[in-house]
Amino acid sequence: MIALRSRADTSALGRWFWTIDHWTLLAIFTLICFGYVMMLAASPAVAEHIGQSRDIFILKQVVFLAAAGVLTVAVSLLSLSGVRRLALIGCGVAFVLTVATLVIGVQIKGASRWISLPGLSLQPSEFLKPFFAVTAAWLISEQRRQPGFYGWISAIVLAGMIVGALKLQPDIGMLAVIVMVFFAQTFIAGVNLFIVGALGGLIAAASVGAYFLFKHVRDRIDPFLSWNGAEHYQVIRAKQAFGAGGLSGRGPGEGRVKDVLPDAHADFVFAVTGEEFGLIVCSVIVMLFAFIVLRGLIRLLKEQDLFVILAAGGLVTGFGLQAFINMGSTMGLLPTKGMTLPFISYGGSSVLAVAFGMGMLLALTRRRHGAGTAWGHNAGSAP
């Protein structure tokens, strides 16, 4: 890999190659490869079950994952100001489209989260996760640079607007991830611990209140607590699949859980992995997610630019939470939630949104001369 580019190469691509985090990039593309393998394993049975061609999901996901790889690299080429502009524009567009789903959205399983496009059902809220994280980081850091700028108020108002839109869809899982990302950024920003604790208490109280006020929340929590209902039938079968897979799995194509779970290629793809490839491969996937999160945080230890710290911290928090929620619900540790496993589950919106997030993370954590000084000052300037 080192032989591909000389350190004397001063072109944009050459500078990118020698400043990018090669290990994180390799981990991301390894997850994309796992995504290809798991679509081949899980999707044909699901497609046949709904009367579609066996290859319908595979062909679509091949395109989505290829686009995700290209998008990750393309976004990682951006400068800090380029990342900021992309996030501001992306957050605005994604929010407008998320609100639009309330009017023109396609309702699936009682929720209006998708906009129907030719060959694709777009879920705009997926793109809010990475773009909001970077936008909130800029607003907060800009107030530090310009005390007269109402960055914190703007970030809180924006978060409130997004939470309101997601509650109306409803999409409580996505809402929870975005709230937790903002909470993490608040903590990282060095806000008084009393205020952080108060926010944590408010989030806990809101969670309890949501259970009593909203039926769709109770419909998720009650089956989890009582272990009955259709949703827990899927979890029980998923846990049986993990047990059947054992250490090394039954072998590619030999799994049975994909024949009985309607979401085996999406929300429960981790169960298919456990049955066909076993604990060893599942552990490798978990370690890849953990590596990307920890590597991203470690790269920030010497960073002085508050925008970079908050943006990258928010991106890895959202990425890690999404993976944790998917795997936790599959194994019955959390209430079931329609949240995909990044790069591995089927879903065009999710794959492309995660690619945007990982591309921005790679761009933010590239090695830069004068990090925290000249670049840091530039990062905080107006868009």
RAQUI-V818148 format. One record per residue. RES is the residue in three letters. PHI is phi as a letter, one per 30 degrees, with the letter a starting at -180 (NA if undefined). PSI is psi in radians with two decimals (none if undefined). BURIAL is 1 if it has 16 or more other C-alpha atoms within 10 Angstrom, else 0. Layout:
BEGIN
res | phi | psi | burial
RES | PHI | PSI | BURIAL
RES | PHI | PSI | BURIAL
END
This chain:
BEGIN
res | phi | psi | burial
MET | NA | -0.66 | 0
ILE | d | -0.52 | 0
ALA | d | -0.20 | 0
LEU | d | -0.58 | 0
ARG | b | 2.40 | 0
SER | d | 2.57 | 0
ARG | d | -0.29 | 0
ALA | d | -0.15 | 0
ASP | d | 1.98 | 0
THR | c | 0.20 | 0
SER | d | 2.92 | 0
ALA | e | -0.73 | 0
LEU | d | -0.66 | 0
GLY | d | -0.78 | 0
ARG | d | -0.70 | 1
TRP | d | -0.79 | 1
PHE | d | -0.70 | 1
TRP | d | -0.13 | 1
THR | c | -0.25 | 1
ILE | d | 2.69 | 1
ASP | d | 1.72 | 1
HIS | d | -0.61 | 0
TRP | d | -0.73 | 0
THR | d | -0.72 | 1
LEU | d | -0.73 | 1
LEU | d | -0.71 | 0
ALA | d | -0.70 | 1
ILE | d | -0.80 | 1
PHE | d | -0.44 | 1
THR | d | -0.72 | 0
LEU | d | -0.68 | 1
ILE | d | -0.70 | 1
CYS | d | -0.73 | 0
PHE | d | -0.63 | 1
GLY | d | -0.74 | 1
TYR | d | -0.83 | 1
VAL | d | -0.76 | 0
MET | d | -0.51 | 1
MET | d | -0.67 | 1
LEU | d | -0.58 | 1
ALA | d | -0.72 | 1
ALA | c | -0.56 | 1
SER | d | -0.56 | 1
PRO | e | -0.76 | 1
ALA | d | -0.69 | 1
VAL | d | -0.75 | 1
ALA | d | -0.75 | 1
GLU | d | -0.64 | 0
HIS | d | -0.58 | 1
ILE | c | 0.20 | 0
GLY | i | 0.41 | 0
GLN | c | 2.95 | 0
SER | d | 2.49 | 0
ARG | e | -0.47 | 1
ASP | c | 0.04 | 1
ILE | d | -0.82 | 0
PHE | d | -0.64 | 1
ILE | d | -0.85 | 1
LEU | d | -0.73 | 0
LYS | d | -0.78 | 1
GLN | d | -0.53 | 1
VAL | e | -0.76 | 1
VAL | d | -0.80 | 0
PHE | d | -0.80 | 1
LEU | d | -0.64 | 1
ALA | d | -0.76 | 0
ALA | d | -0.65 | 0
ALA | d | -0.72 | 1
GLY | d | -0.79 | 1
VAL | d | -0.73 | 0
LEU | d | -0.71 | 1
THR | e | -0.83 | 1
VAL | d | -0.76 | 1
ALA | d | -0.79 | 0
VAL | d | -0.60 | 1
SER | d | -0.27 | 1
LEU | d | -0.24 | 1
LEU | d | 2.65 | 1
SER | d | 3.04 | 1
LEU | d | -0.74 | 1
SER | d | -0.60 | 1
GLY | d | -0.70 | 1
VAL | d | -0.76 | 1
ARG | d | -0.79 | 1
ARG | d | -0.75 | 1
LEU | e | -0.75 | 1
ALA | d | -0.75 | 1
LEU | d | -0.81 | 1
ILE | d | -0.79 | 0
GLY | d | -0.71 | 1
CYS | d | -0.74 | 1
GLY | d | -0.82 | 1
VAL | d | -0.78 | 0
ALA | d | -0.65 | 1
PHE | d | -0.76 | 1
VAL | d | -0.77 | 0
LEU | d | -0.59 | 1
THR | d | -0.75 | 1
VAL | d | -0.66 | 1
ALA | d | -0.50 | 1
THR | d | -0.42 | 1
LEU | d | -0.33 | 1
VAL | c | -0.82 | 0
ILE | c | 0.16 | 0
GLY | d | 2.72 | 1
VAL | d | 2.24 | 1
GLN | d | 2.16 | 0
ILE | b | 2.20 | 0
LYS | h | 0.67 | 0
GLY | i | 0.11 | 0
ALA | b | 2.45 | 1
SER | c | 1.51 | 1
ARG | c | -0.11 | 1
TRP | b | 2.57 | 1
ILE | c | 2.18 | 1
SER | d | 2.16 | 0
LEU | b | 2.80 | 0
PRO | e | 2.03 | 0
GLY | i | 0.06 | 0
LEU | a | 2.37 | 0
SER | c | 1.93 | 1
LEU | d | 2.26 | 1
GLN | c | 1.67 | 1
PRO | d | -0.54 | 1
SER | d | -0.41 | 1
GLU | e | -0.62 | 1
PHE | d | -0.29 | 1
LEU | d | -0.57 | 1
LYS | e | -1.01 | 1
PRO | d | -0.69 | 1
PHE | d | -0.64 | 1
PHE | d | -0.70 | 1
ALA | e | -0.77 | 1
VAL | d | -0.68 | 1
THR | d | -0.79 | 1
ALA | d | -0.67 | 1
ALA | d | -0.75 | 1
TRP | d | -0.75 | 1
LEU | d | -0.77 | 1
ILE | d | -0.79 | 1
SER | d | -0.54 | 1
GLU | d | -0.59 | 1
GLN | d | -0.61 | 1
ARG | d | -0.64 | 1
ARG | d | -0.64 | 0
GLN | b | 1.67 | 0
PRO | e | -0.43 | 0
GLY | d | -0.10 | 0
PHE | d | 2.22 | 0
TYR | d | 1.14 | 0
GLY | d | -0.81 | 1
TRP | d | -0.78 | 1
ILE | d | -0.76 | 0
SER | d | -0.75 | 0
ALA | d | -0.73 | 1
ILE | d | -0.74 | 0
VAL | d | -0.79 | 0
LEU | d | -0.78 | 1
ALA | d | -0.72 | 1
GLY | d | -0.71 | 0
MET | d | -0.73 | 0
ILE | d | -0.77 | 1
VAL | e | -0.74 | 1
GLY | d | -0.76 | 0
ALA | d | -0.73 | 1
LEU | d | -0.56 | 1
LYS | d | -0.61 | 0
LEU | d | -0.40 | 0
GLN | d | -0.85 | 1
PRO | c | 2.69 | 1
ASP | b | 1.40 | 1
ILE | d | -0.60 | 1
GLY | d | -0.83 | 1
MET | d | -0.72 | 1
LEU | e | -0.77 | 1
ALA | d | -0.70 | 1
VAL | d | -0.81 | 1
ILE | d | -0.71 | 1
VAL | d | -0.74 | 1
MET | d | -0.61 | 1
VAL | d | -0.80 | 1
PHE | d | -0.66 | 1
PHE | d | -0.75 | 1
ALA | d | -0.72 | 1
GLN | d | -0.63 | 1
THR | d | -0.75 | 1
PHE | d | -0.81 | 1
ILE | d | -0.59 | 0
ALA | d | -0.16 | 1
GLY | i | 0.44 | 0
VAL | d | 2.60 | 0
ASN | e | 2.30 | 0
LEU | d | -0.50 | 0
PHE | d | -0.74 | 0
ILE | d | -0.71 | 0
VAL | d | -0.76 | 1
GLY | d | -0.70 | 0
ALA | d | -0.70 | 0
LEU | d | -0.71 | 0
GLY | d | -0.73 | 0
GLY | d | -0.68 | 0
LEU | d | -0.72 | 0
ILE | d | -0.74 | 1
ALA | d | -0.76 | 0
ALA | d | -0.70 | 0
ALA | d | -0.62 | 0
SER | d | -0.77 | 0
VAL | d | -0.75 | 0
GLY | d | -0.66 | 0
ALA | d | -0.62 | 0
TYR | d | -0.74 | 1
PHE | d | -0.45 | 0
LEU | c | -0.51 | 0
PHE | c | 2.14 | 0
LYS | d | -0.69 | 0
HIS | d | -0.44 | 0
VAL | d | -0.77 | 1
ARG | d | -0.61 | 0
ASP | d | -0.40 | 0
ARG | d | -0.70 | 1
ILE | d | -0.76 | 1
ASP | e | -0.83 | 0
PRO | d | -0.59 | 1
PHE | d | -0.67 | 1
LEU | d | -0.58 | 0
SER | c | -0.17 | 0
TRP | h | 0.95 | 0
ASN | b | 2.99 | 0
GLY | j | 2.93 | 0
ALA | d | -0.64 | 0
GLU | d | -0.68 | 1
HIS | d | -0.30 | 1
TYR | d | -0.73 | 0
GLN | d | -0.71 | 1
VAL | d | -0.73 | 1
ILE | d | -0.78 | 1
ARG | d | -0.61 | 1
ALA | d | -0.74 | 1
LYS | d | -0.62 | 1
GLN | d | -0.63 | 1
ALA | d | -0.72 | 1
PHE | d | -0.73 | 1
GLY | d | -0.70 | 1
ALA | d | -0.55 | 1
GLY | d | -0.57 | 1
GLY | i | -2.51 | 1
LEU | d | -0.77 | 1
SER | c | -0.05 | 1
GLY | i | 2.88 | 1
ARG | d | -0.37 | 1
GLY | j | 2.67 | 0
PRO | e | 2.24 | 1
GLY | i | -0.09 | 1
GLU | c | 0.01 | 0
GLY | d | 2.75 | 1
ARG | c | -0.39 | 1
VAL | d | -0.51 | 1
LYS | d | -0.29 | 1
ASP | d | -0.28 | 0
VAL | c | -0.24 | 0
LEU | c | 2.12 | 1
PRO | d | -0.40 | 1
ASP | c | 0.49 | 1
ALA | d | -0.49 | 1
HIS | d | -0.15 | 1
ALA | b | -1.66 | 1
ASP | d | -0.49 | 1
PHE | c | 0.47 | 1
VAL | d | -0.45 | 1
PHE | d | -0.55 | 1
ALA | d | -0.68 | 1
VAL | d | -0.72 | 1
THR | e | -0.79 | 1
GLY | d | -0.68 | 1
GLU | d | -0.74 | 1
GLU | d | -0.49 | 1
PHE | c | -0.17 | 1
GLY | i | -3.11 | 1
LEU | d | -0.61 | 1
ILE | d | -0.88 | 0
VAL | d | -0.69 | 1
CYS | e | -0.71 | 1
SER | d | -0.67 | 0
VAL | d | -0.75 | 0
ILE | d | -0.78 | 1
VAL | e | -0.76 | 0
MET | d | -0.58 | 0
LEU | d | -0.77 | 1
PHE | d | -0.80 | 1
ALA | d | -0.68 | 1
PHE | d | -0.79 | 1
ILE | d | -0.76 | 1
VAL | d | -0.89 | 1
LEU | d | -0.69 | 1
ARG | d | -0.73 | 1
GLY | d | -0.73 | 1
LEU | d | -0.69 | 1
ILE | d | -0.65 | 0
ARG | d | -0.32 | 1
LEU | c | -0.12 | 1
LEU | d | -0.61 | 0
LYS | c | 0.09 | 0
GLU | d | 2.42 | 1
GLN | c | -0.21 | 0
ASP | d | 2.00 | 1
LEU | d | -0.64 | 1
PHE | d | -0.83 | 1
VAL | d | -0.76 | 1
ILE | d | -0.84 | 1
LEU | d | -0.72 | 1
ALA | d | -0.89 | 1
ALA | d | -0.67 | 1
GLY | d | -0.72 | 1
GLY | d | -0.68 | 1
LEU | d | -0.80 | 1
VAL | d | -0.54 | 1
THR | d | -0.83 | 1
GLY | d | -0.73 | 1
PHE | d | -0.82 | 1
GLY | d | -0.71 | 1
LEU | d | -0.73 | 1
GLN | d | -0.80 | 1
ALA | d | -0.75 | 1
PHE | d | -0.76 | 1
ILE | d | -0.76 | 1
ASN | d | -0.89 | 1
MET | d | -0.65 | 1
GLY | d | -0.73 | 1
SER | d | -0.60 | 1
THR | d | -0.63 | 1
MET | c | 0.11 | 1
GLY | i | 0.27 | 1
LEU | d | -0.32 | 0
LEU | b | 2.74 | 1
PRO | e | 2.54 | 1
THR | d | 2.49 | 1
LYS | a | 2.35 | 1
GLY | d | 1.17 | 1
MET | b | 2.25 | 1
THR | d | 2.80 | 1
LEU | d | 2.04 | 1
PRO | e | 2.24 | 1
PHE | i | -0.20 | 1
ILE | c | -0.73 | 1
SER | d | 2.71 | 1
TYR | d | 2.47 | 1
GLY | k | 2.00 | 1
GLY | d | -0.79 | 1
SER | d | -0.80 | 1
SER | d | -0.82 | 1
VAL | d | -0.79 | 1
LEU | d | -0.66 | 1
ALA | d | -0.75 | 1
VAL | d | -0.64 | 1
ALA | d | -0.73 | 1
PHE | e | -0.81 | 1
GLY | d | -0.79 | 1
MET | d | -0.60 | 1
GLY | d | -0.75 | 1
MET | d | -0.64 | 1
LEU | d | -0.78 | 1
LEU | d | -0.68 | 1
ALA | d | -0.71 | 1
LEU | d | -0.55 | 1
THR | c | 0.18 | 1
ARG | d | 2.56 | 1
ARG | d | 2.29 | 1
ARG | b | 2.47 | 0
HIS | d | 2.28 | 0
GLY | i | 0.51 | 0
ALA | e | 2.36 | 1
GLY | i | -0.10 | 1
THR | c | -1.62 | 0
ALA | d | -0.81 | 0
TRP | d | -0.70 | 1
GLY | d | -0.74 | 1
HIS | d | -0.72 | 0
ASN | d | -0.62 | 0
ALA | d | -0.48 | 1
GLY | c | -0.04 | 1
SER | d | 2.90 | 0
ALA | d | 2.63 | 0
PRO | d | none | 0
END
